[in-house]
Amino acid sequence: MNSATKSYEAEVLCSFFTNMVARYKSQIFSNLKGKALKILEIGIGTGPNLSYYASDSDVKVVGIDPNPKMEKFARYSAASAGLPLSNFDFIQAVGEAIPLSDASVDAVVGTLVLCSVKDVDMTLKEVRRVLRPGGLYVFVEHVAAKDGTFLKFVQRVLDPLQQTIADGCHLSRETGNNISRAGFSSVELNMAFLSNAAFINPHAYGIAHK
């Protein structure tokens, strides 16, 4: 997973001026700097997003992931991003039951995580619960292709295998629709394709405001 994440991030960074997702990902994460002092990242994994938002020494980051083996990688990424390890907490938990108090964080980050949670709507409900009023939910998720396309056919065929080999990842979820109807005060949602992502396309990305 660590190697695969680096490959995914390489596409985002190397095509910064031509790939719309890369530009927008950089933009949406920049909205957190100086504004969000406590950030929760759900499904933090190996911590590839920390370099975008965790360089400020005043930021406090809580990363949750159901896989405890991710902690050492996430801590390494936090240190590499310049975040004091005293400002980083790793908690083994799932998105459907976030172990934080109501309205306790300024922002929630989630990238490529709603594809593998057991209950997308419950996870989004938890995201809204822990966000303070006016807080931000920054997301990048791969979603199902349009009905009737060859890509959608391939996704349906490969979906069971993908769930088995990729830790529960679903290829055919309409995650953008889930986010849009989750009860946020506003949602800025965009769609794009990543050339290196093959059948894991398209991507929905943006910011939701509580």
Phi, psi and omega in degrees: 000321180299316180293318180295322179296320179298322179295317179298314180294329179299320177297317182297317186279319185289334181252036188306319186272349183243337183265119186298323180295318180298315179298316184286326178297316177298321181293313184291325177289331178294337178294341181277334186291125180080355183241326182249108182270338175233119186237134174254129171247121178270139183061049187295334178056231181274000174083032182294338182279345186299329180293340180281326191227357189251019181278344179283122184293345180273350183283140173249126183241133172244122177249130176244146178200141180287345182260108183295340180291346179284344188301314183295325178290319180295320179294322177296317179296322178297314179296320179295330179281351180094010179275124176302134183296341175290344179259012182234128176239136174247128180234129175284113183195167178250159182293337180284348181214074183285123185277052177230158182286162176301142174050044186254355180229154180276334182207152173237133178248135175211117178230128179053046182236326183290347176290338188241355176289157181286327183225103183297312184295323178293322178297316179293326175297320177293322176301313179296323183295316185278344178286138173288160175304130183086358181290166185244142171245114182257127187220149168220118184223142172274143186227173182292147174288170181294145176301143177088354180269158177296324179298319179296321177299314179298318180298318180295322180291318186273349186306310180300319179294318180300319180296327181285315187268346185240038171058044174088009182290129177260140180266343191242028178275143178266061189297325178301321178294321178300316180295319183296328183256016186279354177100013176288153181293328175203151180225124173259105187238130180233159180235146178200162174252143172253126186297328182272001185266356176051238184280356176271069184207158355281182177246138172255133183213153179160202182226134173247139181252132177284000000 
